[in-house]
Amino acid sequence: MPQQDTVVLLGDSLTEWGDFSGLSGRARPCGAAGPVNHGISGDTTWGILARLHETTLLNPSWVFVQAGINDLAQGAGPGELAARLARIWARIAADSPCTRVGALNLLPLCQAKLDYPGTNLTNALVRRVNAEIQESASRNPVEFLDLYAAYADGAGELSERCTADGLHLLPESYGPWTELLLRVLGQSRSDGAGPSPGTADGRKKAAAVPEVQQPAWRGRAWHRSDGGRPCSGPEGQAWHRQAGALAAPAGMSYPARRRACVLNAQSRNGLRASSVRAHKS
């Protein structure tokens, strides 16, 4: 059975730096301690897959997944990104069958403030990705949460008041995100704690998850096994960590431990972070 009140937030810097204090406290769905934050600045879906066992070992009641903006910045396409997210959802269901999964789509961007050289990030691309995520979520045993709609203004953009760099939220701007989670958690409590929809009760079965090409180590860089471009930055570092080449010191906090792995990977293998990593996204 899942641990009661254990809720994990899984993602990148948008999650790690988030103010989710509204989820904690007595009579709140996450208990007095609040949610477990498994956000890692600069991480991609590859990195999340590599460290996912650290989340499922907690056997949480809920895992909310919000990731993908760093994948887009590194050139991943909408379909490719949606397939990677589907693999994350499927892995959670397989490794922790009683855990319910919340699948959040991507936030809108504030184009007027966006300053990430070398990336192709636009709201048009985000909307294409979100359409793929929603379609994939409809075929999988997950609860879809429309984070984009919670933040988009009339023009489909993130308000300048919510961000300093066009991508990350200001600490005081996490209210709509928190409210979205509270609605889902409150509904699940009124329904009674139970397995993820479509697993034990048969309401919806998981769709077949397409196989995604995994990188392979060649010399000083990870390469896609289909012969595509090298995988640099967090994506390559994550797969190097998964291969067991790195170990972080014991006793470190979760974000610090993972960040130590990234820095170790960079020093050992000459991998340079992407522009988004340099901006600490």
C-alpha positions as CSV (number, residue, x, y, z in Angstrom):
1,M,0.0,0.0,0.0
2,P,1.2,3.6,-0.6
3,Q,2.4,5.7,2.3
4,Q,-0.5,7.9,3.3
5,D,0.1,11.6,2.7
6,T,3.4,11.0,0.8
7,V,3.2,13.1,-2.3
8,V,6.2,13.5,-4.6
9,L,6.7,16.4,-7.0
10,L,9.0,15.3,-9.8
11,G,10.6,17.5,-12.4
12,D,13.2,20.2,-13.1
13,S,14.0,23.6,-11.7
14,L,10.4,24.7,-12.0
15,T,9.6,22.1,-9.4
16,E,12.8,22.3,-7.3
17,W,12.5,26.1,-6.9
18,G,8.7,26.1,-6.4
19,D,7.0,27.4,-3.3
20,F,4.5,24.6,-2.6
21,S,4.0,25.5,1.1
22,G,0.3,25.7,0.5
23,L,0.3,21.9,0.3
24,S,1.7,21.4,3.8
25,G,0.2,21.9,7.3
26,R,-2.4,20.2,9.4
27,A,-5.5,19.2,7.4
28,R,-3.6,19.6,4.2
29,P,-3.4,16.6,1.8
30,C,0.4,16.2,2.2
31,G,0.5,16.4,6.0
32,A,2.5,18.7,8.2
33,A,5.8,17.9,6.4
34,G,4.5,18.9,3.0
35,P,5.3,17.2,-0.4
36,V,8.6,15.5,-1.2
37,N,10.3,17.7,-3.8
38,H,12.2,15.6,-6.3
39,G,12.8,18.5,-8.7
40,I,16.4,18.9,-10.0
41,S,17.5,22.0,-11.8
42,G,18.4,21.4,-15.4
43,D,17.1,17.9,-15.5
44,T,15.4,16.3,-18.6
45,T,13.1,13.4,-19.0
46,W,16.2,11.2,-19.6
47,G,17.5,12.3,-16.2
48,I,14.2,11.6,-14.5
49,L,14.1,8.1,-16.0
50,A,17.6,7.5,-14.7
51,R,16.7,8.5,-11.1
52,L,13.1,7.4,-11.0
53,H,13.8,4.5,-8.7
54,E,14.6,7.0,-5.9
55,T,11.0,8.2,-6.2
56,T,9.2,4.9,-6.5
57,L,11.1,3.4,-3.6
58,L,9.1,5.9,-1.4
59,N,5.9,4.1,-2.5
60,P,4.1,7.4,-2.5
61,S,0.3,7.9,-2.7
62,W,0.8,10.4,-5.6
63,V,3.6,11.4,-8.0
64,F,3.1,14.6,-10.0
65,V,5.3,14.8,-13.0
66,Q,6.1,18.2,-14.7
67,A,9.1,18.1,-17.1
68,G,10.1,18.6,-20.6
69,I,11.1,22.2,-21.2
70,N,14.8,21.3,-21.0
71,D,14.2,18.5,-23.5
72,L,12.7,21.1,-25.9
73,A,15.6,23.4,-25.5
74,Q,17.9,20.6,-26.5
75,G,15.9,19.9,-29.7
76,A,13.5,17.2,-28.7
77,G,10.3,17.1,-30.9
78,P,6.8,17.1,-29.4
79,G,6.1,13.4,-30.2
80,E,9.5,12.4,-28.8
81,L,9.0,14.3,-25.6
82,A,5.5,12.9,-25.1
83,A,6.8,9.4,-25.6
84,R,9.5,10.0,-22.9
85,L,6.9,11.3,-20.5
86,A,4.7,8.2,-21.2
87,R,7.7,6.0,-20.3
88,I,8.0,7.8,-16.9
89,W,4.4,7.4,-16.2
90,A,4.5,3.7,-17.1
91,R,7.6,3.1,-15.0
92,I,5.9,4.6,-12.0
93,A,2.9,2.4,-12.5
94,A,5.1,-0.7,-12.9
95,D,7.4,-0.1,-10.0
96,S,4.8,1.3,-7.5
97,P,1.4,0.0,-8.6
98,C,-0.6,1.7,-5.9
99,T,0.8,5.1,-6.6
100,R,-1.4,7.5,-8.6
101,V,0.2,9.6,-11.2
102,G,-0.5,13.3,-12.0
103,A,0.7,14.3,-15.5
104,L,1.1,18.1,-15.8
105,N,1.7,19.7,-19.2
106,L,4.1,22.6,-19.9
107,L,3.8,26.2,-18.6
108,P,3.3,29.0,-21.1
109,L,6.3,31.3,-21.8
110,C,6.6,35.0,-21.5
111,Q,8.2,35.8,-24.9
112,A,8.9,39.4,-24.0
113,K,11.2,38.3,-21.2
114,L,12.5,35.1,-22.6
115,D,16.3,35.1,-22.9
116,Y,17.7,31.7,-23.6
117,P,20.1,32.0,-26.6
118,G,20.5,28.9,-28.8
119,T,17.0,27.5,-28.1
120,N,13.9,27.4,-30.2
121,L,11.4,27.9,-27.3
122,T,8.1,29.5,-28.3
123,N,4.6,29.2,-27.1
124,A,3.5,27.7,-30.4
125,L,5.9,24.8,-29.8
126,V,4.7,24.5,-26.2
127,R,1.1,24.2,-27.4
128,R,2.1,21.5,-29.9
129,V,3.8,19.6,-27.1
130,N,0.9,20.0,-24.7
131,A,-1.5,18.6,-27.3
132,E,0.7,15.5,-27.5
133,I,0.9,15.2,-23.7
134,Q,-2.8,15.5,-23.3
135,E,-3.5,12.9,-26.0
136,S,-1.0,10.5,-24.5
137,A,-2.4,11.0,-21.0
138,S,-5.9,10.1,-22.3
139,R,-4.5,6.7,-23.3
140,N,-2.7,6.1,-20.0
141,P,-3.6,5.5,-16.4
142,V,-2.8,9.0,-15.3
143,E,-4.6,12.2,-14.1
144,F,-4.0,15.0,-16.6
145,L,-3.5,18.5,-15.1
146,D,-3.7,21.5,-17.4
147,L,-1.0,23.7,-15.9
148,Y,-0.8,25.7,-19.2
149,A,-4.4,26.8,-18.9
150,A,-3.9,27.8,-15.2
151,Y,-1.3,30.4,-16.2
152,A,-2.0,31.4,-19.8
153,D,-3.3,34.9,-20.3
154,G,-5.7,35.9,-23.1
155,A,-2.8,35.8,-25.6
156,G,-1.7,32.4,-24.5
157,E,1.4,33.8,-22.7
158,L,2.8,33.7,-19.2
159,S,2.1,37.1,-17.6
160,E,5.2,39.3,-17.1
161,R,4.2,39.7,-13.4
162,C,4.7,35.9,-12.9
163,T,8.3,35.6,-14.1
164,A,11.7,37.3,-14.2
165,D,13.2,35.4,-17.2
166,G,10.2,34.4,-19.3
167,L,10.4,30.7,-18.2
168,H,10.7,30.3,-14.4
169,L,7.9,31.3,-12.0
170,L,8.5,33.8,-9.2
171,P,8.1,32.3,-5.8
172,E,4.9,34.2,-5.2
173,S,3.4,32.9,-8.5
174,Y,3.0,29.2,-7.5
175,G,-0.6,29.7,-6.3
176,P,-2.4,28.4,-9.4
177,W,-0.1,25.4,-9.5
178,T,-0.7,24.6,-5.9
179,E,-4.5,25.1,-6.3
180,L,-4.4,22.6,-9.2
181,L,-2.7,20.0,-7.1
182,L,-5.0,20.7,-4.1
183,R,-8.1,20.1,-6.3
184,V,-6.8,16.7,-7.4
185,L,-5.6,15.6,-4.0
186,G,-8.8,16.7,-2.4
187,Q,-10.9,14.8,-4.9
188,S,-8.8,11.7,-4.4
189,R,-9.3,11.9,-0.7
190,S,-13.0,12.2,-1.0
191,D,-13.0,9.2,-3.3
192,G,-10.8,7.2,-0.9
193,A,-7.2,6.3,-1.4
194,G,-6.7,3.7,-4.0
195,P,-4.7,2.5,-6.9
196,S,-3.9,4.5,-10.0
197,P,-6.9,4.5,-12.3
198,G,-6.7,1.7,-14.8
199,T,-4.4,-0.6,-12.8
200,A,-6.4,-2.5,-10.3
201,D,-9.9,-1.3,-11.0
202,G,-9.8,-1.7,-14.7
203,R,-11.2,1.7,-15.6
204,K,-8.5,2.4,-18.1
205,K,-5.5,0.4,-19.2
206,A,-2.2,1.8,-20.1
207,A,-1.4,2.3,-23.8
208,A,1.6,0.6,-25.2
209,V,4.6,2.8,-24.6
210,P,6.7,3.4,-27.7
211,E,10.3,2.5,-27.4
212,V,12.6,5.5,-27.3
213,Q,16.2,5.3,-28.5
214,Q,18.6,5.4,-25.6
215,P,22.1,7.1,-25.9
216,A,25.3,5.0,-26.0
217,W,28.7,6.2,-24.7
218,R,31.3,6.7,-27.4
219,G,34.6,8.2,-26.4
220,R,33.7,11.5,-24.7
221,A,30.0,11.9,-25.6
222,W,26.7,10.1,-25.5
223,H,25.3,9.3,-29.0
224,R,21.8,8.2,-29.9
225,S,21.7,4.5,-30.8
226,D,20.0,5.4,-34.1
227,G,23.1,7.4,-35.2
228,G,21.7,10.8,-34.4
229,R,23.4,13.8,-32.8
230,P,25.5,13.5,-29.6
231,C,23.6,13.9,-26.4
232,S,25.3,16.6,-24.4
233,G,24.4,18.5,-21.3
234,P,22.1,17.0,-18.7
235,E,20.8,14.3,-21.0
236,G,24.2,12.8,-21.5
237,Q,25.1,13.3,-17.9
238,A,22.0,11.5,-16.7
239,W,22.7,8.4,-18.7
240,H,26.3,8.4,-17.5
241,R,25.0,8.4,-14.0
242,Q,22.6,5.6,-14.8
243,A,25.5,3.5,-16.1
244,G,26.9,3.5,-12.6
245,A,30.0,5.4,-13.3
246,L,29.4,8.1,-10.6
247,A,28.5,8.1,-7.0
248,A,27.6,11.1,-4.8
249,P,28.7,11.4,-1.2
250,A,26.3,9.9,1.4
251,G,24.3,12.2,3.6
252,M,23.7,15.0,1.1
253,S,20.3,16.4,0.4
254,Y,18.5,15.0,-2.6
255,P,19.1,18.0,-4.9
256,A,22.7,18.5,-3.7
257,R,23.4,14.8,-4.3
258,R,22.2,14.9,-7.8
259,R,23.9,18.2,-8.6
260,A,27.2,16.7,-7.4
261,C,26.7,13.9,-9.9
262,V,26.3,16.4,-12.7
263,L,29.4,18.3,-11.7
264,N,31.3,15.1,-11.4
265,A,30.2,14.0,-14.9
266,Q,31.3,17.3,-16.3
267,S,34.7,17.2,-14.8
268,R,35.4,13.5,-15.7
269,N,34.1,13.5,-19.2
270,G,34.3,17.1,-20.5
271,L,30.6,17.4,-21.0
272,R,29.4,21.0,-21.1
273,A,26.0,22.0,-19.9
274,S,23.5,23.3,-22.4
275,S,22.5,27.0,-22.4
276,V,19.5,26.2,-20.3
277,R,21.6,24.4,-17.8
278,A,23.9,27.5,-17.6
279,H,20.8,29.5,-16.8
280,K,20.0,27.0,-14.1
281,S,16.7,26.0,-15.5
